[in-house]
Amino acid sequence: MQDVGPSPDWVRLREVLAADAEPELVPALVLVDQPVLGEYGQRGGLFGLLEAGAAAQSVCLRMAQQRLGGYLIGGAADADVLALLGLRGRPVRLAAVVAGGRTFTRR
């Protein structure tokens, strides 16, 4: 993982996520495919998605272990999230975003 810039404006992020409150945690997994595609061809893009999926799963499992709620954000928000991160127009793609962090109790 690598920081790519400052955190986006929470109010705008909340709008993009259609959330009722600001999430406490929003890791965004961004892929730079070109180096991997150059070495492995189209399979390289799949490798990145597999790694991002495993990382997102690890985040979700840890949140569940700590009784924190969260959800994966689907592809419909990709362009907006990349813009909030200042990455619009860059040769990257959004692999996964997890929003959450609020404590929950089971009933």
C-alpha positions in Angstrom: 0.0 0.0 0.0 1.0 3.5 -0.7 -0.4 6.9 0.1 -1.3 8.8 -3.0 -2.4 12.0 -1.6 -4.5 13.7 1.2 -7.8 12.1 2.2 -10.8 13.3 0.2 -13.3 15.7 1.6 -15.6 13.6 3.8 -18.7 15.4 2.9 -18.2 14.7 -0.8 -17.1 11.1 -0.1 -20.3 10.6 1.9 -22.3 11.8 -1.1 -20.4 9.4 -3.5 -20.9 6.5 -1.2 -24.5 7.4 -0.5 -23.8 6.9 3.2 -25.8 8.3 6.0 -22.7 9.3 8.0 -19.0 9.8 7.3 -17.2 6.4 7.4 -14.4 6.1 9.8 -12.3 4.0 7.4 -12.2 4.0 3.6 -9.2 2.1 2.1 -9.2 2.4 -1.7 -7.2 -0.2 -3.6 -5.9 1.3 -6.8 -4.1 -0.7 -9.5 -1.3 0.5 -11.8 -1.6 -2.3 -14.4 1.0 -1.3 -17.0 4.1 -2.8 -15.4 2.3 -6.1 -14.8 0.5 -6.2 -18.2 3.9 -5.6 -19.9 5.3 -8.7 -18.2 2.3 -11.1 -18.1 -0.1 -9.8 -20.7 -3.8 -9.8 -20.0 -3.3 -12.3 -17.1 -1.4 -9.5 -15.3 -4.7 -7.5 -14.9 -6.3 -10.5 -13.3 -3.4 -10.9 -10.9 -3.9 -7.4 -9.7 -7.6 -8.0 -9.1 -6.9 -11.2 -7.2 -4.5 -9.4 -4.9 -6.8 -6.5 -4.4 -9.7 -8.9 -3.6 -7.5 -10.7 -1.0 -6.5 -7.4 0.5 -10.2 -6.2 0.7 -11.2 -9.5 2.2 -8.5 -9.1 4.9 -9.8 -5.7 5.7 -13.4 -6.9 6.0 -12.4 -9.9 8.1 -10.5 -7.7 10.5 -13.4 -5.2 10.7 -15.7 -8.1 11.5 -13.4 -9.4 14.1 -13.5 -6.0 15.8 -17.3 -5.8 15.4 -17.1 -3.0 12.9 -19.6 -2.7 10.2 -18.6 -2.0 6.6 -19.3 -2.8 2.9 -17.6 -3.0 -0.4 -18.4 -0.3 -2.8 -19.3 -1.4 -6.3 -17.9 -0.2 -9.6 -20.6 2.4 -10.2 -18.6 4.8 -8.0 -15.2 4.2 -9.6 -14.9 7.5 -11.6 -16.1 9.6 -8.6 -13.7 7.9 -6.1 -10.7 8.2 -8.5 -11.6 11.9 -8.9 -11.7 12.4 -5.1 -8.3 10.8 -4.8 -6.9 13.1 -7.5 -6.3 10.2 -9.9 -8.8 10.9 -12.6 -7.1 10.6 -16.0 -4.2 8.7 -14.6 -3.3 5.2 -15.9 -4.9 3.5 -12.9 -8.1 1.7 -12.1 -10.0 1.3 -8.9 -9.9 -2.4 -7.8 -11.9 -2.2 -4.5 -13.1 0.3 -1.9 -14.2 -0.7 1.6 -16.1 1.8 3.7 -16.9 1.2 7.3 -15.7 1.4 10.9 -18.8 1.9 12.9 -19.4 -0.5 15.8 -22.4 -2.8 15.5 -24.2 -5.2 17.8 -25.9 -8.4 16.7 -29.5 -9.0 17.6 
